[in-house]
Amino acid sequence: MNPILKLYESLLMKEVKRGKIPKHLAIIMDGNRRYAKRRGLPVYVGHMMGSRKVEEVLNWCWEIGIRNVTLYAFSTENFRRSEEEKTKLFQLLEKELRRIARDRRIHRNKVKINVVGKLELLPENVREAIKIAEESTKNYSNFHLNVAVAYGGRQEILDAVREVLKRVERGEIDPEEISEEHINSFLYGGGDYSKVDLVIRTGGEQRLSNFLPWQAANSTAYFCDVYWPQFRKVDLLRAIRTWQWRQRAGGSNGNIDGGINPNDLKGAKVSKNAASEG
């Protein structure tokens, strides 16, 4: 690494650790395919490099102290991709889930794994790998990792509402007393999953693509131009520092200050209300 960049990273880390740390970080890992195509590589190579980046980013999150991370791995819309790409993606997903189940870092840090989405849509081998990963970490609670697979945010809300209505029919919940907490209790994930503090999207797109619409209603969204395999620790730290500034500013949309270097925000766009980004 460039020594100047290394120094900047160290200074950023110190600054971030002096502030409040987001409890729940959600990441839309976009740009794997474009990264591969721009280099003349097969698409699946981009996905492989993206999976390696996940390992790096999780280590950074644990080092910083972020206790809940949700990763957007495969949406319901992704089922429209070619059979060849889906097959390779599912093979990679199965491999990574089985690796996670025996990863020493996962067990050393006591990370609980939850895979969230319409899992019945997935191939049997992937569902089996999910069971292994979740079962091997079910008693952990230091950190939570939610992996969104075959996930659609609107569908998650519909499923939660249906569960609430079932309990109303059985007389377990008074219709007049239905609250946000009832919906929260039937969302897919674990930990502090019901509320997202910061959403990061790589790849240059400025939308949230039906990712955690309920949870991210009042979050800060940070859009980063780099493709996911190129995502750096300084990019993560800049996003967190921007969130910290928003917290200190009380969520206002005023001028950027509070220690933020305007040059940090070149190529990145920030939104206070993630839900408004679509």
C-alpha positions as CSV (number, residue, x, y, z in Angstrom):
1,M,0.0,0.0,0.0
2,N,1.1,3.5,-0.7
3,P,2.7,4.9,2.5
4,I,0.7,8.1,2.3
5,L,-2.6,6.2,1.9
6,K,-1.5,3.9,4.8
7,L,-1.0,7.0,7.0
8,Y,-4.3,8.5,5.9
9,E,-6.0,5.2,6.7
10,S,-4.5,5.1,10.2
11,L,-5.6,8.7,10.9
12,L,-9.1,8.0,9.7
13,M,-9.3,4.9,11.9
14,K,-8.3,7.0,15.0
15,E,-10.9,9.6,14.1
16,V,-13.7,7.1,13.5
17,K,-12.9,5.2,16.8
18,R,-13.2,8.5,18.7
19,G,-16.8,8.8,17.6
20,K,-20.0,6.8,17.8
21,I,-19.9,3.5,15.9
22,P,-23.0,2.4,13.8
23,K,-24.7,-0.6,15.3
24,H,-25.9,-2.0,11.9
25,L,-24.2,-1.6,8.6
26,A,-25.8,-2.8,5.4
27,I,-23.9,-3.1,2.2
28,I,-25.0,-3.5,-1.4
29,M,-22.0,-5.2,-3.0
30,D,-22.4,-3.9,-6.5
31,G,-20.0,-3.9,-9.4
32,N,-18.5,-7.4,-9.6
33,R,-19.7,-8.0,-13.1
34,R,-18.6,-4.6,-14.4
35,Y,-15.2,-5.0,-12.7
36,A,-14.6,-8.3,-14.5
37,K,-15.8,-7.1,-17.9
38,R,-13.6,-4.0,-17.8
39,R,-10.6,-6.3,-17.4
40,G,-11.7,-8.8,-20.0
41,L,-12.4,-11.5,-17.4
42,P,-15.3,-13.9,-17.2
43,V,-18.1,-12.6,-15.0
44,Y,-17.7,-15.4,-12.4
45,V,-14.1,-14.2,-11.7
46,G,-15.6,-10.9,-10.7
47,H,-18.0,-12.7,-8.3
48,M,-15.0,-14.7,-6.9
49,M,-13.0,-11.5,-6.2
50,G,-16.1,-10.0,-4.6
51,S,-16.4,-12.9,-2.2
52,R,-12.8,-12.4,-1.2
53,K,-13.5,-8.8,-0.5
54,V,-16.3,-9.8,1.8
55,E,-13.7,-11.5,4.1
56,E,-11.6,-8.3,4.2
57,V,-14.5,-6.0,4.9
58,L,-15.9,-8.2,7.7
59,N,-12.5,-8.1,9.4
60,W,-12.5,-4.3,9.1
61,C,-16.0,-4.2,10.6
62,W,-15.1,-6.3,13.6
63,E,-11.9,-4.3,14.1
64,I,-14.0,-1.1,14.2
65,G,-16.6,-2.6,16.4
66,I,-19.7,-2.8,14.1
67,R,-21.8,-5.6,15.7
68,N,-24.3,-6.1,12.9
69,V,-23.6,-6.4,9.2
70,T,-26.1,-7.3,6.5
71,L,-24.8,-8.1,3.0
72,Y,-26.9,-8.0,-0.2
73,A,-25.7,-11.1,-2.0
74,F,-28.5,-12.1,-4.3
75,S,-31.9,-10.4,-4.9
76,T,-35.1,-12.0,-6.2
77,E,-34.5,-9.9,-9.4
78,N,-31.2,-11.7,-9.9
79,F,-33.1,-14.9,-10.8
80,R,-33.5,-13.2,-14.2
81,R,-29.8,-13.7,-15.0
82,S,-28.5,-16.4,-17.3
83,E,-28.6,-20.0,-16.1
84,E,-24.8,-20.2,-16.4
85,E,-24.2,-17.2,-14.2
86,K,-26.8,-18.3,-11.6
87,T,-25.2,-21.8,-11.4
88,K,-21.8,-20.4,-10.8
89,L,-23.2,-17.9,-8.3
90,F,-24.9,-20.7,-6.3
91,Q,-21.8,-22.8,-6.4
92,L,-19.8,-19.9,-5.0
93,L,-22.4,-19.2,-2.4
94,E,-22.5,-22.8,-1.3
95,K,-18.7,-22.9,-1.1
96,E,-18.5,-19.7,1.0
97,L,-21.2,-20.8,3.4
98,R,-19.5,-24.1,4.1
99,R,-16.2,-22.2,4.5
100,I,-17.8,-19.8,7.0
101,A,-19.1,-22.7,9.0
102,R,-15.5,-23.7,9.8
103,D,-13.8,-20.3,9.6
104,R,-11.7,-19.8,12.8
105,R,-12.4,-16.0,12.7
106,I,-16.1,-16.6,12.8
107,H,-15.9,-18.8,15.8
108,R,-13.2,-16.7,17.5
109,N,-15.3,-13.6,17.2
110,K,-18.5,-15.5,18.0
111,V,-20.4,-14.3,14.9
112,K,-23.9,-15.5,14.5
113,I,-24.8,-16.2,10.8
114,N,-28.4,-15.7,9.5
115,V,-29.3,-16.1,5.8
116,V,-32.3,-14.0,5.0
117,G,-34.7,-14.2,2.0
118,K,-37.1,-16.6,0.3
119,L,-34.8,-19.5,0.8
120,E,-37.2,-22.0,-0.6
121,L,-36.3,-20.6,-4.1
122,L,-32.7,-21.7,-3.7
123,P,-31.2,-25.0,-4.9
124,E,-31.1,-27.8,-2.3
125,N,-27.3,-27.8,-2.0
126,V,-27.4,-24.1,-1.1
127,R,-30.1,-24.6,1.4
128,E,-28.1,-27.4,3.0
129,A,-25.0,-25.1,3.2
130,I,-27.2,-22.4,4.9
131,K,-28.3,-24.9,7.5
132,I,-24.7,-25.9,8.3
133,A,-23.6,-22.2,8.6
134,E,-26.5,-21.2,10.8
135,E,-26.4,-24.3,13.0
136,S,-22.6,-24.0,13.6
137,T,-23.0,-20.4,14.9
138,K,-26.5,-20.4,16.4
139,N,-25.2,-20.0,20.0
140,Y,-23.1,-16.9,19.2
141,S,-24.1,-13.3,19.9
142,N,-21.0,-11.1,19.9
143,F,-21.6,-10.1,16.2
144,H,-24.3,-10.8,13.7
145,L,-23.9,-11.4,10.0
146,N,-27.0,-11.4,7.9
147,V,-26.6,-12.5,4.3
148,A,-29.5,-11.5,2.0
149,V,-30.1,-14.2,-0.6
150,A,-33.2,-14.5,-2.8
151,Y,-34.1,-11.4,-0.9
152,G,-36.7,-8.7,-1.7
153,G,-37.5,-5.9,0.7
154,R,-41.2,-5.5,-0.1
155,Q,-41.7,-9.3,0.2
156,E,-40.1,-9.3,3.6
157,I,-42.6,-6.7,4.8
158,L,-45.5,-8.6,3.3
159,D,-44.3,-11.8,5.1
160,A,-44.0,-10.0,8.4
161,V,-47.5,-8.5,8.0
162,R,-48.9,-12.0,7.2
163,E,-47.4,-13.3,10.4
164,V,-48.9,-10.5,12.5
165,L,-52.4,-11.2,10.9
166,K,-52.1,-14.9,11.7
167,R,-51.7,-14.0,15.3
168,V,-54.5,-11.6,15.2
169,E,-56.8,-14.4,13.9
170,R,-55.7,-16.6,16.7
171,G,-56.4,-13.9,19.3
172,E,-52.8,-13.5,20.3
173,I,-52.6,-9.9,19.2
174,D,-55.2,-7.2,19.6
175,P,-55.7,-5.4,16.3
176,E,-55.8,-2.1,18.1
177,E,-52.4,-2.7,19.6
178,I,-50.4,-3.6,16.4
179,S,-47.2,-1.6,16.5
180,E,-43.9,-1.4,14.6
181,E,-42.4,-3.8,17.1
182,H,-44.8,-6.5,15.9
183,I,-43.5,-6.1,12.4
184,N,-39.9,-5.9,13.6
185,S,-40.3,-9.2,15.4
186,F,-41.2,-11.1,12.2
187,L,-38.5,-9.7,9.9
188,Y,-36.0,-12.2,8.6
189,G,-32.8,-11.3,10.4
190,G,-31.3,-11.4,13.8
191,G,-29.5,-9.0,16.1
192,D,-30.4,-5.3,15.7
193,Y,-31.7,-6.2,12.2
194,S,-34.8,-4.1,12.4
195,K,-33.0,-0.8,12.2
196,V,-30.1,0.1,9.8
197,D,-27.8,3.0,10.6
198,L,-25.7,3.1,7.5
199,V,-26.2,1.7,4.0
200,I,-23.2,1.6,1.6
201,R,-23.6,0.9,-2.1
202,T,-20.5,0.4,-4.3
203,G,-20.4,0.5,-8.1
204,G,-21.7,4.0,-8.7
205,E,-25.4,3.4,-8.7
206,Q,-27.6,5.7,-6.6
207,R,-30.5,3.5,-5.6
208,L,-31.2,0.9,-2.9
209,S,-32.8,-1.7,-5.2
210,N,-35.5,-2.9,-2.7
211,F,-32.9,-3.6,0.0
212,L,-34.1,-3.3,3.6
213,P,-36.8,-0.6,2.9
214,W,-38.4,-1.0,6.3
215,Q,-35.1,-1.1,8.2
216,A,-33.4,1.7,6.3
217,A,-36.2,4.2,6.5
218,N,-34.1,6.6,8.6
219,S,-30.6,5.5,7.7
220,T,-27.8,7.3,6.0
221,A,-27.1,6.0,2.5
222,Y,-23.5,6.4,1.1
223,F,-22.9,5.8,-2.6
224,C,-19.4,4.9,-3.6
225,D,-18.1,4.9,-7.2
226,V,-15.6,2.1,-6.8
227,Y,-16.6,-1.5,-7.8
228,W,-17.0,-3.9,-4.9
229,P,-13.8,-5.8,-5.5
230,Q,-11.9,-2.5,-5.3
231,F,-13.5,-1.3,-2.1
232,R,-10.9,-0.2,0.4
233,K,-10.7,0.3,4.1
234,V,-10.5,4.0,3.6
235,D,-13.8,3.9,1.7
236,L,-15.5,2.1,4.7
237,L,-14.0,4.6,7.1
238,R,-15.1,7.6,5.1
239,A,-18.6,6.2,5.0
240,I,-18.7,5.8,8.7
241,R,-17.2,9.2,9.3
242,T,-19.9,10.7,7.1
243,W,-22.5,8.9,9.2
244,Q,-20.9,10.2,12.4
245,W,-21.1,13.7,11.1
246,R,-24.8,13.3,10.3
247,Q,-25.3,12.1,13.8
248,R,-23.6,15.1,15.3
249,A,-25.5,17.4,12.9
250,G,-28.8,15.9,14.0
251,G,-29.6,14.6,10.6
252,S,-29.6,18.0,8.9
253,N,-28.5,18.5,5.3
254,G,-26.3,21.5,6.0
255,N,-22.7,22.1,4.8
256,I,-20.3,19.3,5.3
257,D,-17.9,20.0,8.2
258,G,-17.1,18.3,11.5
259,G,-13.7,17.0,10.3
260,I,-14.9,15.8,6.9
261,N,-12.5,16.5,4.1
262,P,-14.6,17.5,1.0
263,N,-12.1,15.6,-1.2
264,D,-13.3,12.4,0.6
265,L,-16.7,12.9,-1.0
266,K,-15.6,13.0,-4.6
267,G,-17.3,10.1,-6.3
268,A,-19.6,9.5,-3.4
269,K,-23.1,10.8,-2.8
270,V,-24.8,10.8,0.6
271,S,-28.5,10.7,1.4
272,K,-30.0,11.0,4.9
273,N,-33.2,9.1,4.1
274,A,-32.3,5.9,2.4
275,A,-35.9,5.0,1.6
276,S,-36.2,8.0,-0.7
277,E,-33.5,6.5,-2.9
278,G,-35.8,3.8,-4.2
